[in-house]
């Protein structure tokens, strides 16, 4: 369910500068981040927020949020509004607006108007062959911030309905997560989104994850229905969400699905996701695969166990299961996953003396 973000550039490049003053400003902010006293911190960051270069503004805003400098909220709000009023070229990649929105969220600012403006913002910047919207991450930040604001849930859901149709996949996914944070009537909207689907399967997968987190066992039958989807990618999303869930009913649904005729790709997805499960039953299931299934699946099960939270507690059982197969490749897979295989027993015995 690892969403490959698109439609925006996540990290802003360091802009061209004149002389050493720009670097000195960044170094000063870095010093304040690590050890600045309260008065010095406030004064230094306020100066950074007033800088003409929005890269410096973004760094100052980030530190204000990290260091919980609540006194700077008015300064953050004032610069935020100015960035919207200036031409997009004054804030390349929307880096200043994005950092300020995140800082205001982190500082607990609860005025919905601030974040609604960011949620609606689109900023097109030229690229080779056309233009790209660089404000997608800003919209995602503002969606999450709005969940904690003083705003009626129906009004917020109206905004989020529009967000579910955003042209950018990453925004749609963040809207789904924000609705999941809301809970309540938003759960029905997530179910509807899953049923109506999305051009990008990852967005549907986020619906599954949010539903299982909010409704827990109550969402298992709904998500399990998608194991029979005609779209293999949707099946993968459902498998991943169920296998990684905290609900035993979800793991049981996955185990039943395993016993049917499914592709190797789906089986591999189940094993990987079971390695992320917090349930000991998932570890037991992976161990059973080591003993009972073909080499490639046994190796994948060992790899999942080696990366799981049960790595230390299940080490001996996994080693025993691998060595009892008598297969070199499976023992080697254990060695790769756990780094402690005993390969000596598989060495050729010495020739008997005549």
MOFENVEN-V7126 format. One record per residue. N is the residue number from 0. RES is the residue in one small letter. SS is DSSP state (hx for helix, st for strand, lp for the rest). NEAR is the number of other C-alpha atoms within 8 Angstrom. D_FIRST is the distance of its C-alpha to the first C-alpha in Angstrom with 1 decimal. Layout:
<<N | RES | SS | NEAR | D_FIRST> <N | RES | SS | NEAR | D_FIRST>>
//
This chain:
<<0 | x | lp | 8 | 0.0> <1 | x | lp | 4 | 3.7> <2 | x | lp | 6 | 5.9> <3 | x | lp | 4 | 9.1> <4 | x | lp | 7 | 11.7> <5 | x | lp | 8 | 14.8> <6 | x | lp | 11 | 18.1> <7 | x | lp | 11 | 19.3> <8 | x | lp | 8 | 20.4> <9 | x | lp | 5 | 18.9> <10 | x | lp | 4 | 21.9> <11 | x | lp | 8 | 25.4> <12 | x | lp | 4 | 28.0> <13 | x | lp | 5 | 31.1> <14 | x | lp | 5 | 33.7> <15 | x | lp | 4 | 37.1> <16 | x | lp | 6 | 39.7> <17 | x | lp | 6 | 43.4> <18 | x | lp | 5 | 44.8> <19 | x | lp | 7 | 43.5> <20 | x | hx | 7 | 43.3> <21 | x | hx | 9 | 39.6> <22 | x | hx | 7 | 38.6> <23 | x | hx | 8 | 40.9> <24 | x | hx | 10 | 39.2> <25 | x | hx | 10 | 35.8> <26 | x | hx | 8 | 37.4> <27 | x | hx | 9 | 39.0> <28 | x | hx | 14 | 35.8> <29 | x | hx | 8 | 34.3> <30 | x | hx | 9 | 37.4> <31 | x | hx | 12 | 37.1> <32 | x | hx | 10 | 33.5> <33 | x | hx | 6 | 34.6> <34 | x | hx | 6 | 38.1> <35 | x | lp | 9 | 39.4> <36 | x | lp | 7 | 41.6> <37 | x | hx | 6 | 41.1> <38 | x | hx | 6 | 43.9> <39 | x | hx | 9 | 43.2> <40 | x | hx | 11 | 39.5> <41 | x | hx | 11 | 40.1> <42 | x | hx | 8 | 42.7> <43 | x | hx | 11 | 40.8> <44 | x | hx | 13 | 37.5> <45 | x | hx | 11 | 39.6> <46 | x | hx | 8 | 41.2> <47 | x | hx | 13 | 37.8> <48 | x | hx | 14 | 36.7> <49 | x | lp | 8 | 39.9> <50 | x | lp | 9 | 39.4> <51 | x | lp | 5 | 39.5> <52 | x | lp | 6 | 36.6> <53 | x | hx | 12 | 33.3> <54 | x | hx | 11 | 31.7> <55 | x | hx | 12 | 34.0> <56 | x | hx | 14 | 33.4> <57 | x | hx | 15 | 29.7> <58 | x | hx | 12 | 30.4> <59 | x | hx | 13 | 32.9> <60 | x | hx | 14 | 30.7> <61 | x | hx | 12 | 27.9> <62 | x | hx | 11 | 30.5> <63 | x | hx | 13 | 31.9> <64 | x | hx | 13 | 28.7> <65 | x | hx | 8 | 28.2> <66 | x | lp | 7 | 31.8> <67 | x | lp | 8 | 31.9> <68 | x | lp | 10 | 35.0> <69 | x | hx | 7 | 35.4> <70 | x | hx | 6 | 38.8> <71 | x | hx | 10 | 37.1> <72 | x | hx | 11 | 35.3> <73 | x | hx | 7 | 38.3> <74 | x | hx | 9 | 38.1> <75 | x | hx | 12 | 34.4> <76 | x | hx | 10 | 35.0> <77 | x | hx | 8 | 37.9> <78 | x | hx | 10 | 36.3> <79 | x | hx | 12 | 33.2> <80 | x | hx | 8 | 35.5> <81 | x | hx | 8 | 37.4> <82 | x | hx | 12 | 34.4> <83 | x | hx | 9 | 33.8> <84 | x | hx | 6 | 37.5> <85 | x | lp | 7 | 37.7> <86 | x | lp | 8 | 36.7> <87 | x | hx | 10 | 33.1> <88 | x | hx | 5 | 34.6> <89 | x | hx | 8 | 35.7> <90 | x | hx | 12 | 32.0> <91 | x | hx | 8 | 30.2> <92 | x | hx | 9 | 26.4> <93 | x | hx | 12 | 27.0> <94 | x | hx | 12 | 26.7> <95 | x | hx | 13 | 29.4> <96 | x | hx | 14 | 28.2> <97 | x | hx | 13 | 24.7> <98 | x | hx | 12 | 25.9> <99 | x | hx | 14 | 28.5> <100 | x | hx | 14 | 26.1> <101 | x | hx | 12 | 23.9> <102 | x | hx | 13 | 27.2> <103 | x | hx | 12 | 28.5> <104 | x | hx | 11 | 25.4> <105 | x | hx | 10 | 25.7> <106 | x | lp | 11 | 29.4> <107 | x | lp | 6 | 29.0> <108 | x | lp | 9 | 30.6> <109 | x | lp | 10 | 30.5> <110 | x | lp | 8 | 32.2> <111 | x | hx | 10 | 30.0> <112 | x | hx | 6 | 32.0> <113 | x | hx | 8 | 30.7> <114 | x | hx | 13 | 27.1> <115 | x | hx | 10 | 27.8> <116 | x | hx | 8 | 29.4> <117 | x | hx | 12 | 26.4> <118 | x | hx | 11 | 24.1> <119 | x | lp | 7 | 26.5> <120 | x | lp | 9 | 27.0> <121 | x | lp | 8 | 26.4> <122 | x | lp | 10 | 27.7> <123 | x | st | 9 | 28.2> <124 | x | st | 10 | 29.2> <125 | x | st | 7 | 30.7> <126 | x | st | 7 | 29.1> <127 | x | lp | 5 | 30.5> <128 | x | lp | 4 | 30.8> <129 | x | st | 6 | 30.0> <130 | x | st | 9 | 28.2> <131 | x | st | 11 | 24.8> <132 | x | st | 11 | 23.8> <133 | x | lp | 14 | 23.3> <134 | x | lp | 14 | 23.1> <135 | x | hx | 13 | 19.5> <136 | x | hx | 12 | 18.5> <137 | x | hx | 14 | 21.7> <138 | x | hx | 13 | 20.8> <139 | x | hx | 13 | 17.5> <140 | x | hx | 11 | 19.6> <141 | x | hx | 15 | 22.3> <142 | x | hx | 14 | 20.1> <143 | x | hx | 12 | 19.2> <144 | x | hx | 11 | 22.8> <145 | x | hx | 13 | 24.2> <146 | x | hx | 10 | 22.8> <147 | x | lp | 7 | 25.3> <148 | x | lp | 10 | 28.1> <149 | x | lp | 7 | 31.2> <150 | x | lp | 8 | 30.3> <151 | x | lp | 6 | 30.6> <152 | x | hx | 6 | 27.4> <153 | x | hx | 6 | 28.6> <154 | x | hx | 8 | 29.2> <155 | x | hx | 11 | 25.8> <156 | x | hx | 10 | 24.1> <157 | x | hx | 8 | 26.3> <158 | x | hx | 8 | 24.9> <159 | x | hx | 11 | 21.3> <160 | x | hx | 8 | 22.1> <161 | x | hx | 8 | 23.1> <162 | x | hx | 10 | 20.0> <163 | x | lp | 11 | 17.9> <164 | x | lp | 7 | 19.9> <165 | x | lp | 9 | 19.6> <166 | x | lp | 5 | 19.8> <167 | x | lp | 9 | 17.1> <168 | x | hx | 12 | 13.4> <169 | x | hx | 13 | 12.7> <170 | x | hx | 14 | 15.4> <171 | x | hx | 14 | 14.2> <172 | x | hx | 12 | 10.9> <173 | x | hx | 11 | 13.1> <174 | x | hx | 14 | 15.5> <175 | x | hx | 14 | 13.2> <176 | x | hx | 12 | 12.6> <177 | x | hx | 11 | 16.3> <178 | x | hx | 13 | 17.3> <179 | x | hx | 15 | 15.5> <180 | x | hx | 8 | 17.6> <181 | x | hx | 8 | 20.6> <182 | x | lp | 9 | 20.4> <183 | x | lp | 5 | 23.7> <184 | x | lp | 6 | 24.1> <185 | x | hx | 11 | 20.9> <186 | x | hx | 12 | 19.2> <187 | x | hx | 7 | 21.2> <188 | x | hx | 8 | 19.9> <189 | x | hx | 13 | 16.2> <190 | x | hx | 10 | 17.4> <191 | x | hx | 8 | 19.3> <192 | x | hx | 11 | 16.5> <193 | x | hx | 11 | 14.5> <194 | x | hx | 6 | 17.8> <195 | x | hx | 6 | 18.7> <196 | x | lp | 8 | 15.3> <197 | x | lp | 9 | 14.4> <198 | x | lp | 4 | 15.1> <199 | x | lp | 7 | 11.5> <200 | x | hx | 11 | 9.2> <201 | x | hx | 11 | 6.2> <202 | x | hx | 12 | 8.9> <203 | x | hx | 14 | 9.6> <204 | x | hx | 13 | 6.3> <205 | x | hx | 12 | 7.2> <206 | x | hx | 15 | 10.5> <207 | x | hx | 13 | 9.8> <208 | x | hx | 9 | 8.7> <209 | x | hx | 12 | 11.7> <210 | x | hx | 14 | 14.0> <211 | x | hx | 15 | 13.5> <212 | x | hx | 9 | 14.2> <213 | x | hx | 9 | 17.1> <214 | x | hx | 8 | 18.7> <215 | x | lp | 11 | 17.7> <216 | x | hx | 9 | 19.5> <217 | x | hx | 7 | 20.7> <218 | x | hx | 10 | 17.3> <219 | x | hx | 13 | 16.9> <220 | x | hx | 7 | 19.3> <221 | x | hx | 7 | 17.7> <222 | x | hx | 11 | 14.1> <223 | x | hx | 12 | 15.8> <224 | x | hx | 8 | 17.7> <225 | x | hx | 10 | 14.8> <226 | x | hx | 12 | 14.9> <227 | x | hx | 7 | 18.0> <228 | x | lp | 9 | 16.6> <229 | x | lp | 5 | 18.5> <230 | x | lp | 6 | 15.5> <231 | x | hx | 7 | 13.9> <232 | x | hx | 7 | 10.6> <233 | x | hx | 13 | 10.6> <234 | x | hx | 14 | 11.6> <235 | x | hx | 11 | 8.7> <236 | x | hx | 14 | 6.4> <237 | x | hx | 14 | 9.3> <238 | x | hx | 14 | 9.8> <239 | x | hx | 12 | 6.7> <240 | x | hx | 14 | 7.5> <241 | x | hx | 15 | 11.1> <242 | x | hx | 14 | 11.4> <243 | x | lp | 12 | 10.0> <244 | x | lp | 13 | 12.2> <245 | x | lp | 9 | 15.7> <246 | x | lp | 8 | 17.5> <247 | x | hx | 8 | 19.6> <248 | x | hx | 8 | 19.8> <249 | x | hx | 14 | 16.0> <250 | x | hx | 12 | 16.6> <251 | x | hx | 8 | 19.7> <252 | x | hx | 11 | 18.1> <253 | x | hx | 12 | 15.9> <254 | x | hx | 8 | 19.1> <255 | x | hx | 8 | 21.0> <256 | x | hx | 9 | 18.6> <257 | x | hx | 9 | 19.0> <258 | x | lp | 6 | 22.7> <259 | x | lp | 6 | 22.6> <260 | x | lp | 5 | 22.9> <261 | x | lp | 8 | 19.4> <262 | x | lp | 6 | 18.4> <263 | x | hx | 6 | 18.0> <264 | x | hx | 6 | 14.6> <265 | x | hx | 11 | 13.5> <266 | x | hx | 11 | 15.4> <267 | x | hx | 10 | 13.9> <268 | x | hx | 11 | 10.3> <269 | x | hx | 12 | 12.1> <270 | x | hx | 12 | 13.9> <271 | x | hx | 11 | 11.2> <272 | x | hx | 14 | 9.4> <273 | x | hx | 13 | 13.0> <274 | x | lp | 16 | 13.7> <275 | x | lp | 12 | 11.6> <276 | x | lp | 12 | 13.6> <277 | x | lp | 9 | 16.5> <278 | x | lp | 8 | 18.7> <279 | x | hx | 7 | 21.5> <280 | x | hx | 6 | 21.4> <281 | x | hx | 12 | 18.1> <282 | x | hx | 12 | 20.0> <283 | x | hx | 8 | 23.0> <284 | x | hx | 8 | 21.0> <285 | x | hx | 15 | 19.9> <286 | x | hx | 13 | 23.5> <287 | x | hx | 8 | 24.7> <288 | x | hx | 11 | 22.8> <289 | x | hx | 14 | 24.6> <290 | x | hx | 11 | 27.9> <291 | x | hx | 7 | 27.5> <292 | x | lp | 8 | 25.4> <293 | x | lp | 6 | 25.9> <294 | x | hx | 8 | 25.6> <295 | x | hx | 6 | 22.3> <296 | x | hx | 12 | 20.5> <297 | x | hx | 14 | 22.6> <298 | x | hx | 13 | 21.7> <299 | x | hx | 11 | 17.9> <300 | x | hx | 15 | 18.6> <301 | x | hx | 15 | 20.8> <302 | x | hx | 12 | 18.3> <303 | x | hx | 16 | 15.7> <304 | x | hx | 13 | 18.8> <305 | x | hx | 10 | 19.9> <306 | x | lp | 10 | 16.8> <307 | x | lp | 10 | 16.7> <308 | x | lp | 8 | 18.7> <309 | x | lp | 10 | 21.3> <310 | x | lp | 11 | 22.1> <311 | x | lp | 6 | 25.6> <312 | x | lp | 6 | 26.6> <313 | x | lp | 8 | 25.7> <314 | x | hx | 9 | 27.0> <315 | x | hx | 7 | 30.3> <316 | x | hx | 8 | 29.0> <317 | x | hx | 11 | 26.5> <318 | x | hx | 11 | 29.4> <319 | x | hx | 8 | 31.7> <320 | x | hx | 11 | 29.4> <321 | x | hx | 14 | 29.0> <322 | x | hx | 10 | 32.7> <323 | x | hx | 7 | 33.8> <324 | x | lp | 8 | 32.2> <325 | x | lp | 8 | 34.8> <326 | x | lp | 8 | 32.5> <327 | x | hx | 8 | 32.5> <328 | x | hx | 8 | 29.1> <329 | x | hx | 13 | 27.5> <330 | x | hx | 14 | 29.5> <331 | x | hx | 10 | 28.5> <332 | x | hx | 11 | 24.8> <333 | x | hx | 17 | 25.6> <334 | x | hx | 10 | 27.4> <335 | x | hx | 8 | 24.5> <336 | x | hx | 12 | 22.2> <337 | x | hx | 10 | 24.8> <338 | x | lp | 7 | 27.6> <339 | x | lp | 6 | 30.4> <340 | x | lp | 10 | 31.2> <341 | x | lp | 5 | 34.9> <342 | x | lp | 9 | 35.5> <343 | x | hx | 5 | 39.3> <344 | x | hx | 5 | 39.7> <345 | x | hx | 7 | 38.5> <346 | x | lp | 6 | 41.1> <347 | x | lp | 4 | 43.9> <348 | x | lp | 4 | 46.9> <349 | x | lp | 4 | 50.0> <350 | x | lp | 4 | 52.7> <351 | x | lp | 4 | 55.4> <352 | x | lp | 3 | 58.7> <353 | x | lp | 2 | 61.5>>
//
